């Protein structure tokens, strides 16, 4: 019922590409780690629903078989049955998952990261076979370990290998209890992320400002950029005009055909009323900019044809 409600909220707001809201998941790590073969969870009781399990691996993970052990295809199938709109389906990436596992099996944590990536690749293949067309890898822990970005990108490329969908890579600064877990700038991603076999780089900007967009442009990222225009760490609802101004600022550095508009991160820590209002403002602000871009294009065409716009 919660997933259905999340879909309706997005559809009513006018979102072009919807998600399931991740409402089946207690958090962004345990939902996946509890399903990975070889990951042990000695104590499954929690003092608080959103707490993380203490997990460990004591032997190398088994090689992924033909079956997808995480069961994400069922999640996707239900979501697809409830909406006619395109769906973005996301899962936490191997680097972030590995950061919460006590490693007693591998001499190098990188080996654990890559082992998890191979299982996620099997899961992604199954999702694509069941009709998924847009998959997003979320790496909320990467900003806290910028010196390990090369390992994270190596793992991302294992996850995406051979899976013919549109791929997004979301790197945020954490959204734990509506407070950023990490601070910093996106320059740590470069140049390593240029080798990532993904189609979109989905980043947060509304909370921290848009200076880092110059970093993305400077390093020659030539694919789509998902630009966060909604701050999910405040209950203050942005106006459509504020959203539009943020989009126009991004357009100074990113061409319109490579710009994707999204919230900074998930809206879980906001009330339903605030989340719905923020989504509606995001849609309205985006529509305002689209109209202006279409009007400008018509004027340019008219001038080229020698007509009066």
C-alpha positions in Angstrom: 0.0 0.0 0.0 2.9 2.4 0.8 4.5 1.8 -2.6 1.1 2.4 -4.3 0.8 5.6 -2.4 4.3 6.8 -3.3 3.5 6.1 -7.0 0.3 8.0 -6.9 2.0 10.9 -5.1 4.6 11.1 -7.9 2.0 10.8 -10.7 -0.2 13.5 -9.2 2.8 15.8 -8.9 3.6 15.2 -12.6 6.9 13.4 -12.2 8.0 12.0 -15.6 10.0 9.0 -14.3 8.7 7.5 -11.1 10.2 5.1 -8.5 8.8 2.8 -5.8 10.0 5.1 -3.1 12.1 2.3 -1.7 9.3 1.8 0.9 9.9 -1.9 1.3 13.4 -1.2 2.7 14.1 -0.5 6.3 17.3 1.3 5.1 19.6 1.5 2.2 22.0 -1.3 3.3 20.3 -4.0 5.4 17.6 -4.8 2.8 20.4 -5.9 0.4 23.0 -7.3 2.8 20.4 -9.6 4.5 19.9 -11.2 1.1 23.4 -11.6 -0.1 24.7 -15.2 0.3 27.7 -15.4 2.6 26.8 -12.3 4.7 26.1 -13.1 8.3 23.9 -11.1 10.6 24.4 -12.5 14.2 21.6 -10.4 15.7 18.6 -9.3 13.7 16.8 -7.5 16.5 17.1 -3.7 16.4 16.4 -1.0 19.0 15.2 1.3 16.2 13.7 0.3 12.8 16.2 2.4 10.8 19.3 1.2 12.6 21.9 -0.8 10.7 22.6 -4.5 11.4 26.1 -5.6 12.4 27.1 -7.7 9.5 30.2 -9.8 8.8 31.7 -12.1 6.2 33.9 -15.0 7.4 34.5 -16.7 4.1 34.7 -15.5 0.5 31.3 -14.9 -1.0 30.1 -17.7 -3.3 30.1 -17.0 -7.0 26.8 -15.7 -8.2 24.7 -18.4 -9.8 21.9 -18.2 -12.4 19.4 -17.1 -9.8 19.3 -13.5 -8.5 19.5 -13.8 -4.7 18.3 -10.4 -3.7 14.8 -10.9 -5.2 14.6 -7.4 -6.6 12.8 -8.6 -9.8 9.7 -9.1 -7.7 9.9 -5.6 -6.3 10.3 -4.2 -9.8 7.5 -6.3 -11.2 5.0 -5.1 -8.6 6.0 -1.4 -9.2 5.7 -1.9 -13.0 2.2 -3.4 -12.5 1.0 -0.2 -10.7 2.1 2.5 -13.1 2.3 3.2 -16.9 5.1 5.7 -16.5 8.8 5.0 -16.9 10.4 3.7 -13.7 13.8 4.4 -12.2 14.8 1.4 -10.0 17.7 1.9 -7.7 19.9 -0.2 -5.4 22.8 0.5 -3.2 26.2 0.1 -4.8 28.9 -2.4 -3.8 31.2 0.1 -2.2 28.7 1.4 0.3 27.4 -2.1 1.1 30.9 -3.3 1.8 31.6 -0.4 4.2 29.1 -1.9 6.7 30.5 -5.4 6.6 33.1 -6.7 9.1 35.6 -8.3 6.7 37.0 -11.5 8.0 37.4 -13.2 4.7 39.5 -11.1 2.4 42.9 -9.7 2.8 41.9 -6.5 1.0 38.5 -4.8 1.3 38.6 -4.1 -2.4 38.1 -7.9 -3.0 35.0 -7.8 -0.9 33.7 -4.8 -2.9 34.2 -6.5 -6.2 32.7 -9.8 -4.9 29.5 -7.9 -4.0 29.6 -6.1 -7.4 29.4 -9.5 -9.1 26.3 -10.4 -7.3 24.7 -7.0 -8.1 25.6 -7.6 -11.7 23.6 -10.8 -11.7 20.7 -9.0 -10.1 20.9 -6.2 -12.7 20.8 -8.8 -15.5 17.7 -10.3 -14.0 16.1 -6.9 -13.7 16.8 -6.0 -17.3 15.3 -9.4 -18.4 12.1 -8.5 -16.5 11.8 -5.2 -18.2 13.8 -2.6 -16.2 15.1 0.1 -18.5 16.6 2.6 -16.0 18.7 1.4 -13.1 20.5 3.6 -10.6 23.4 2.6 -8.4 23.4 4.6 -5.1 26.8 5.2 -3.4 26.0 7.2 -0.2 29.2 6.2 1.5 31.7 7.1 -1.3 31.9 10.7 -0.3 33.3 9.6 3.1 36.2 7.7 1.5 37.3 9.8 -1.5 40.7 8.2 -1.6 38.9 4.9 -2.6 37.0 6.3 -5.6 39.0 4.1 -8.0 37.8 0.9 -6.3 34.2 2.2 -6.3 34.3 2.9 -10.1 35.9 -0.4 -10.8 33.1 -2.1 -8.9 30.4 0.1 -10.7 31.7 -1.2 -14.0 31.4 -4.8 -12.9 27.8 -4.1 -11.9 26.9 -2.5 -15.2 28.8 -5.0 -17.4 26.7 -6.6 -20.1 23.4 -5.0 -18.8 21.9 -3.0 -21.6 19.8 -0.4 -19.8 20.3 3.3 -19.0 22.5 3.5 -15.9 22.6 6.2 -13.3 25.2 6.6 -10.6 24.0 8.6 -7.6 26.6 10.0 -5.2 25.4 12.0 -2.3 26.7 13.1 1.1 24.4 10.9 3.1 20.8 11.5 4.2 20.8 9.8 7.6 18.0 11.2 9.7 17.9 14.3 7.4 21.5 15.2 8.3 24.4 14.9 5.9 26.8 12.1 7.0 29.7 13.5 5.0 30.8 16.9 3.8 33.0 17.8 0.8 33.1 18.6 -2.9 32.6 16.4 -5.9 36.0 17.1 -7.3 37.2 13.8 -5.6 35.1 11.9 -8.3 37.4 13.1 -11.1 39.0 11.9 -13.2 38.2 8.4 -12.0 34.4 8.7 -12.7 35.1 9.5 -16.3 35.8 5.8 -16.7 32.5 4.7 -15.2 30.3 2.9 -17.7 27.1 4.8 -16.7 24.9 7.2 -18.6 24.0 9.6 -15.8 25.8 11.1 -12.9 23.2 12.0 -10.3 24.4 14.5 -7.7 23.1 16.7 -4.9 23.4 20.5 -5.2 20.4 22.1 -3.6 21.7 21.8 0.0 25.4 22.5 -0.7 25.3 24.9 -3.7 26.1 24.7 -7.4 29.8 25.5 -7.4 30.6 21.8 -8.0 28.8 22.0 -11.4 31.9 23.8 -12.7 34.0 20.8 -11.6 31.7 18.5 -13.6 32.0 20.7 -16.7 35.7 21.3 -16.3 36.6 17.7 -16.4 34.6 17.1 -19.5 31.7 14.9 -18.3 29.9 14.5 -21.6 26.9 12.4 -20.5 23.7 13.3 -18.6 23.9 15.1 -15.3 21.1 14.6 -12.7 21.0 17.9 -10.9 19.5 18.0 -7.4 17.3 21.1 -7.1 15.3 20.1 -4.0 16.9 20.1 -0.5 15.7 17.0 1.3 17.3 18.0 4.6 14.9 20.9 5.3 11.1 21.2 5.7 11.2 24.5 3.9 9.4 24.1 0.5 11.1 25.7 -2.4 9.0 27.8 -4.7 8.6 26.9 -8.4 10.6 30.1 -9.1 13.5 29.0 -6.9 13.5 25.7 -8.7 13.5 27.4 -12.1 16.3 29.6 -11.1 18.4 26.6 -10.0 17.7 24.9 -13.3 18.6 28.0 -15.3 21.9 28.2 -13.4 22.7 24.6 -14.3 21.9 25.3 -17.9 24.8 27.7 -18.1 27.1 24.7 -17.7 25.1 21.7 -18.9 23.2 21.5 -22.2 19.4 21.1 -21.8 19.5 17.7 -23.6 21.8 16.3 -21.0 20.1 17.8 -17.9 18.0 15.6 -15.6 16.1 17.2 -12.8 15.7 15.4 -9.4 15.7 16.0 -5.7 19.1 15.9 -3.9 18.3 12.5 -2.5 15.4 10.5 -1.0 12.5 12.3 0.7 12.1 9.7 3.5 12.8 12.1 6.4 10.2 14.6 5.3 6.5 14.5 6.1 4.2 13.4 3.4 2.8 16.9 3.0 6.2 18.5 2.6 7.5 15.8 0.3 4.5 16.2 -2.0 4.8 20.0 -2.0 8.5 19.8 -2.9 7.8 17.4 -5.8 5.0 19.7 -7.1 7.3 22.7 -6.9 10.0 20.7 -8.8 7.6 19.8 -11.5 6.3 23.4 -11.8 9.7 24.9 -11.9 10.9 22.4 -14.5 7.8 23.1 -16.6 8.5 26.9 -16.5 12.0 26.4 -17.8 10.8 24.0 -20.5 8.3 26.5 -21.7 11.0 29.2 -21.9 13.3 26.9 -23.8 10.6 26.0 -26.3 9.8 29.6 -26.8 13.4 30.5 -27.4 13.8 27.7 -29.9 10.7 28.9 -31.8 12.1 32.4 -31.9 15.4 31.2 -33.2 13.8 29.1 -35.9 11.7 32.0 -36.9 14.7 34.2 -37.3 16.5 31.6 -39.3 13.5 31.4 -41.7 13.3 35.2 -41.9 10.0 35.5 -40.2 8.9 37.8 -37.3 8.8 35.8 -34.1 
